[in-house]
Amino acid sequence: MRLFSISLLLLTINIAVAHDACVTITLQNECSSITPVEPDEPDSTDVPQTTTPEVPAPPPILPPVLTPPVMPEPPGTPTETLPLLSINNIKYQGAFTFEPNGGFTNTDGKMTLNTTTRKSLFVQGKWINTTVGEYSIPELVDSNYIPDLNEGVMLQSFVTILDRTDTPNTYHLNRVGGMQHINGELLVHLYEFYASRPPYTDTSVVFRDAANLDTSNLDGFFRFEGNSHEVLWISPIPPEYTAILGGDYISGAATNNSFSININFGSAGPSAWVFDSDDIINTTLTDADISTISLLNFGQNHIMAKTSSGWMNIKEWRPHVQYNYNGCCTLPENRTSTKDFHDNYDPKLVGDNDLWTDISGVAYGFIVPGTRTYAAFGYQAGHLRGAGYKITRKDGHPCGGPCDYDGDGENYYWFFNVDDLIDVKNGIKKSYEVKPYSYGKFTTPFDTYLNKKGITKKGTIKGGTYDTESKILYLNMPNINNDKSRYYPSAVVMAFKVDLTSAAL
């Protein structure tokens, strides 16, 4: 066997050295130089040999360089090119009011746009009646004088809710909250005014035929997971965010002096809870639990505050941050009389809490399409000159609850970066760790107005809705128009255009 191997090796060498060359063979990591052997001359019987000139070897064929294809972003993924909204991007376009109606006075101002071709608003009626109706949207008038404004007319009379539900009102709900018109149906949140009982779970009803409120099937109660933390507004989520946020609508609320949602049962700052409308709209359900995702939410243990963490617990917050005043007598237990605050008031003791006081409130919140901003609009007081609970104010009038000392209330805004909400969704942040990147006074043409007696009053934003097609934000100041009726004051709805031409990245 070994002889055969040696013979085979010699045969291989003879074949390999047919040309005058040196062959190096490596055996056991050693090199041996072999002298080439000339082949024998062929005889006449051999096949004639032809000599082929050497042809240079073609260059090696390299694999093509592949450029990775540019893949489109997954549906619903926001891009970094979307800007952050500035308050300067909100431009006043005009306003309108409504014809006087006894059913449309003493209202909390909740409303939503009719998303069909009909140009109208579904509105909350007199708060004590827990009703909704529909009014037209007239042509806007660019004026801050109420008598100049056009009037919307009633399209559907106010209808009651609580006497038509499928299930009993065991949680004593008695106020209309946020509303949203979705695919021909009207979703309506409800809540208990100044709830003092444990958090309620029943939150919502659905008019299955919003075009015919008086004859529509009314299904409910439905139970939104965030209960009183998400009952004051509903707003659509722009398509670029629906996949990544996990739903197509936001539901929100805040502890609110205007709407009297107790801090024990509400969000102590603007909230945002995401839900999927397919879970409740155009279904045969008459009551159900509705799953929601908390992206922005505060509570008495995590109150929105000007701290590095973005929050403060209620023990730290009360009473000096709560009422933005470092002096005495803000609470009944710290005084012998309601006049004690007034008598001992010192402007030097006013704090620096201009973010969220006990007299803050939010009327409407929405993700502004084409931006990375979740915008909340409402009202704030006590942030300039302090506040207290059931104190005697500077003008000598006692107040029945939390109130500012010297009439420093202003319409306000809070803007949050949606990227932070996405971080909450992905478990990177807690819902109470999100801070607004911008907040402050929101100036409107009706911040002050004259009532029928000629007394200057302040207009307060209490409701809102957004038209995604026209990019118009409607904000409602209820009960300020008594130009035609002293006893039935109507609302003024202001229209603002969202102009992104100068928005910053």
N, C-alpha and C positions, 0 to 999 in steps of 0.2 A: 504493500500500500504506500509506503514511504517512497519507494523507487518510482512509482507511478506519479506521485505528486511532484518529484524533482523533474521528471520528464516533461510533465505538463508545464511546469514553470519555464523550462528551457524552450519549449515550443512557443510559449507566449512571448518570450524575449525575442526569438528569431523573427516572429511576425512583426513585432513592434518596431524593430530596427531596420525595416525595409528602406528607410531614408537615413541619410547621414546625420544622425543626431545622437545626443547623449541621453540616456535614459537613467533616471535615478529611481531606484526601488527602495522603498522603506520597509525594512523587516525588523520587527521588534524594536521600533523607534531608532534604528540605525540606518544610515544612508550608505549604499554601495554603488560605486560608479562602474558601469558595464560598458566595455568597448564594443562598438557595433560590429557585426559580422556581415561580410559581403555575401549575397546569395549566389548560387551556382549559375553559370551561363545556361540559358534554356537551349534544348535541342530542337530539331525540326519537327518533332512530334508535339512539342508544347504549343499551347494556344498562344497566338501572337499577343504580346503585351502592348497596350497603348498607354502613353504617358499623358496625363491630364494636368494642365498647368494649375498651379495653386491659385485658388480664388480666395480673396480675403473673406474672412467670416463676416456675415452680416452683423450689424450692430444688434445688441440684445434688445428684445422687445420688452419694454417696461410696461407694467400695468398702468392704465390711465389714472391720472390724479382726479379723484372724485371730490367735488365740492358738495358739502351737505346741503340738501334743499332747505330753503327758508320755509319753515312750517308756520302756518297761521296760528295765532293764539287760540287756545281753547275757548269755546263759546262762554261768554259771561265773565271772562277774565279781564279786569280793567287794565289799561295800559298806563305806563308812567307819564305819558304825554298829557294826560288829563290835568287841567289846572285846579288850583284851590280857589274857591270863591272869595271875593272881597265884598264887604258891605257896599263899596262903591259900584259894584256890578249890578246892584238893584236900583232900577230907575222907575220913578213914579210915572204912570201913564194916564191916570185919571181915576174917577170914582163914580159910583151910582148909589142910589138909595132904593127904598121900596115904598109902595103905596101904604098908607096907614092901615093897620088891621089889628083888632084886639087880640087875635091869636098869635101875633108876631111882635109882642112886646114883652119886656122882662124876660128876655131870652139870654142864654149863655153864648150864643153866637156860633154854634157848631153848624158846619155846612160842608157840602161836597159837590163837585161839578158833575152835571149830567154828561156822561161820556158818549152819548149818542149824538146825532147831528143836531138835536135840539139844543139851543143855546140857553141853558138854565142852570139853576142851583137847587139842590135839595137842602132845606134849611130846618133847623130846630125851631119849634114854636115856643110858646110861653112855657118857661121851665117847670112850673107847677103842674102842667097838664101832661108832660112827657109825650109830646107830639112831634110829627115831621110833616112838612109840606113842600111845595115846589113853586119857585118864582122864576120869571124870565130875567135874563141879563140884558139890560138896555145898553145903548151906546154910551161909551165912557165920556165924561166931561173932565177936562184938565182944569180943575178948580179946587180950591179949599174952602169954598163957600157953599154950605149945604143947600140953600134954596136954588142954586144953579144946577144941581144934579138931576139927571133923568131918573125916573122911577121904574123899577121892575114891577111887573104885575103878577098876580097869583095865577098859576097854571093848575095846581092841584091843592085843594083845601087841606088844612091840617087834619091829620088822622091820629088817633090814639094808638098806643102800643101795648101797654101793660094789661089791658083787658082782652087781648086777642092772642096771647101766647099759648103754646101747646102745654107748657108746664107751669105750675104755680110760681109766683114771685116770692119764693121763700126767703130771699136775701134782701127784701125791701128796697130793691132798686127803684130810684125815683128821678133820675136825671138822664137826659140824652147826652151821650159822649161823642166819640168820633164816628164818622160815617164815610162810606165809600161806595160809589156806584160801579158795579163790576158786571159786565156781560148781561145787562138788562135787569140785574137784581140790586137791591140796596141793603148792604150790610150796616147794621147800626149797633154800636156799643152802648151800654148803659152802666150806671154806677149809682152808689148810694151817696147822697150828699152828707158830707162830714161823717163818714162811717166811723162808728165807735165800737162796732162788733168785730169779731175776728174776720180776716179777709174772706170776701165772698168768692165763690167759684163761678156762679152764673154771670155771664158778661155780655151776651150778644144775641141779636135776633136778625132774621133775614126776611125782607119783603121779596117774595119770589117774582113779582111782577111790578117793577118800580114805575112803570108807565101808568099803572092803575092802583095806587096805594090803598084806596078805599075798599077794593074788592080782592086784592092780592092775598094769597096764602101767606101767613106770617109764621115762620118756623123759629123755634127757640124754646128754652134758652140753650145757647151754646156756651161752652166753657173754654175760654182762651187761657192757656197755661200761665201767663203772667198776671192774670186777674187785674186788680186795680192798678198795677204797674203799667198797663198798656191800653187804657180805655178812652183816652181823650182825643186821639187823632188816628187816622189811617191814611197812608200815602203809598203810591206805586213805586216800586223799585225799578230804575232804568234797566233796559235789557242787558246792558253790558255787565251788570252786577248780579243778575238773578241766579246764575249757576253757582258762582263762588259764594254767595251769601245764603243760598239754600231756600229761596222763596221769591215770590213776586210782589209782596206787599210788606210794608212796615206798619206796626201798630205801636203807639207810644203814649206816654202820660208823664206827669210829674206831680209831686206834692204841690198843692196849688191853693193859695188863699182865695183866689177868684172863684175856683170851682170847689173849694173845701174838700179836697182829698187829704185826709189826715196823714201826717208824716209817718205814723206807725204802720200805714197800709199802702204807701205809695213810694214812688221813686223820688228821692231827694236830689233831683236834677233831671234833665231831659233823658228819656229812655228811647230805646229802639229794639223792638222784638220782630223777628221775621217770621212770616207764615206763608203757606202755599194756599192760594185761593181755591184751588181744585179740591181742597179738603172740606169746603163749606159751600161754595158757589156752584149752582147748577147741579145740585145733588138732590136726592130724595130724603135726606136726613132731616129729622125734626128736632133733634138735639144730639150733641156729640161733644167729646173733648177735642179741642183743636190744639195741635202741637205747635209751639212757637220757639224760636231760638233767640236767646238773650244776647244782644251785641253791645248794648249800652244800658246800664241799669244801676241805680243807686238805692240805698235804704238807710234806715236810721243808724246802722252800724258802719255805713260807708256813704257819708253825705258828700256831695261834690264840693270841693274846697280848694283854696289856694295853697296847697301843700305840695311837697316834692312827690308824694305818692298820688296826689290828685283827689284825696278823700280825707275825711275826718270822722271819728265816731261821735255819737250824739253827746256823750259826756264831755268831750272836748269842745264841741260846737256850742253847747248851751252854757250861758245865755249870751256871752259877749260876741261870739262870731255870728250866732243866730240872728241877733238884732244889730250887729255892727256897732255896738256901743260898749265902752269899757267902764262906764259909770254904774251907779246903783239904780235899783228900782225898776229894772226892765220886766221883772216878773212879780206877780202878786205876793209871793212869799218873801220878797225882798223889800217890802214897803208896807206902810200902814194905810196908805190912801192912794188912789189913782193919780192924785196930784203930785205925789212925791217925785215922780220922774220929771214932770214939768218944773217943779220948784228947784230941783237939784241939777237940771240939765246943764252940761258944759260942752260946747262944741269941740273943745280940745280933746275930749274923750271919745270922739267918733273914731271907729276903727278903719281898716283898709279893705274890708270885705266888699268888693264890687262884683263878685262872681255869683254868689247864690245866698240869699237871705231867707228868712222865714216868710217874706212877702214876695218872693219870686214866683213866677208861674209861666208855663209854656202853653201856647194855644195850638201850635202846629209845627210839625217837623217832617222833613222830606229830604231824600237824596236828590240834589240838583242834577238833572241830566247833563252829561257832557263835562262833569267836574268830579273831583274827589271829595266833595263836601256834603256832609249831612248838616242841614241848616235847621235851626229851631228858632221860632219867633214867639215872643210873649211880653212879659212885663216884670219890672223889678222896682222895689222901693226900699228905703232904709239904707241904701248903699252910699248915700251922700251925707245925710245928717242924722243917721241912727233911727232906731225904732224900738218898740216895746210891745208888751202884751197887756191889753186893756188899760192903756195909759191915757192921761189927758194930754192932748196934742198942743202944739204951740198956739193954735187959734182958740184954745179953751174948751174944745169939744172932746168929750171922752169917746173912746172907740170900743167896740164890742169884742174885739179879738186882736190879732196881730195887726199893727199899723205903724206907718212911718210917722215920725214926730213932726216933720215940717214940710209935708207935701212934696217930697223929692221923687215921687214915682215917675218912671219913664218906660216907654216901650223899648224892648231889649231884644238882642239876638245873641245866639251862641252857635258857633260854627265848629264842627268836628271833622277830622280827617277820616275818610272812609277806610284808608289803609289801617288805621287803628282798630276799626270795627272788624276788618278782616283778620287782624291779629287775634282779636277775641274769638272769632269763629274758629281759628286754627289752634286755639289753646295757648297762645303766646302771652296774652294779657288777660286780666280779669275785666269784667264789664264795668267795674267801678274805677278802673285805673286809667280810663280814657279821659284826656283833658281837652277842652276846646282850644283850638289854635288861635281863635279870635272871638271876642265877645265885646259887648258894649251897647251904648244907646243906639236905638234905631229911630231916626227922625222921620215922622210922617206929617202930611199936611193937616191932619186932624188931631194932633197931639193935644191941642186945646180948641175949645169951641164955646159958643155962647148958647146957653139954654133959653127956654122961653121967657124966663124972668130977666134975661140979660146978664146972668152970672157966668163967669168963665169957668168951664169944667174941663176935665181931662178925658180924652178918649183912650180907651184901653183895648188892645188887640186881644180878642178872645176866640177867634176861629180862623181857619184858613183852608185853602185847597189850591191845587196847582194844575194848570192846563198844559199838558206835555206838548200839544201841537202848537199852540201860540206862544209858549214859554212865558205865560202870564201867571204870576203868583197873586191870588186873591186873599186879602186879609180883612177880617170883619171886625168892625167896632159896633157892637149892638147898643141899641137904646140911646143913641146920641142925637137922633133927628126928631125933634119935637116941633119942627117948623109948621106942620099942619095940624098936629094933634098933641096937646099937652099931656093927655092921659094915655095916648098910645104912641110913645116914641118908637121910631123905626131905626133900623141899622144903616150904617154907611159901610159899603164895601169898597176898599181901595184896590187898585190894580197896579202891579209892579212888573216891569219887564226884566228878565234876567239876561243881561248883556255880557257875553263872555269875551268880547273883542279885546279887553284889557286885562283879562284874568291872568294871574301869575301861576307858573308851574310850581 
